[in-house]
Amino acid sequence: MRVAVTGAGKVGRFIARDLTNRGHDVVLIEQNHTVIEKYGATIDCEWLRADACEPSDLKKHGLEKCDVLVAATGDDEDNIVTSLLAKQEFGIPRVLARVNHPNNHWLFNESWGVDVAVSPPQLLTSLVEEAVTTGDIVRILTLEGGGVALVEFTLDESSPAVGKVISEIELPIDCAIVALVRDKHVIVPRDETPLMVGDEVIALASPDQEGELESALSGRAGGSDGEAG
């Protein structure tokens, strides 16, 4: 897979190095020549000195051949512009963007070419909630421009799902259980998989169905707002 990463800061370099080590073909885009001189020899990937917000800088380097672009700079405005260019000018199938300031998260959607937006502060908040919360749904991550959420629910003794198998749970139409975590082990769910107290249920759901999903797993009517932070 060919992946373009914009911004050779700590985040961008880590992503590029990790993807390269995993065998992917990575091009790391950075406009500061000093950064390239300093770190160019530390990552075995293609380095491109260019402004990721300038399509003229990118067209001559075959960006349209990339399968994925990761907008990873420390500037939200740059990441938004880069995402839009990647999708509209170069037709890159999948665009992921870093959100530096949580208040800007609402901008990172399909209208700006973003398929997945990752906000480290919000993600950390979600992981804290996931670690300490039982009996409430926790939104871990939003996907597809906010149209799909990855959520977690830890079953307690009062859950009507405990003791049943997955096929017996009446899930909302736009929801699917994708994994269980039990005793720190990941279980691939099947229709006949039983649910137990302490199971962490990982599910995909449309945001407007999170409440119904929580009701199905908790037995409580309504359900809480699962969005973290």
Helices and strands as residue ranges (DSSP letters): E 2-6, H 10-21, E 25-30, H 33-39, G 40-42, E 46-49, H 55-59, G 63-65, E 68-71, H 76-88, E 94-98, G 102-107, G 110-112, E 116-118, H 120-132, E 138-143, G 144-146, E 148-154, G 166-168, E 175-182, E 185-187, E 200-205, G 207-209, H 210-218
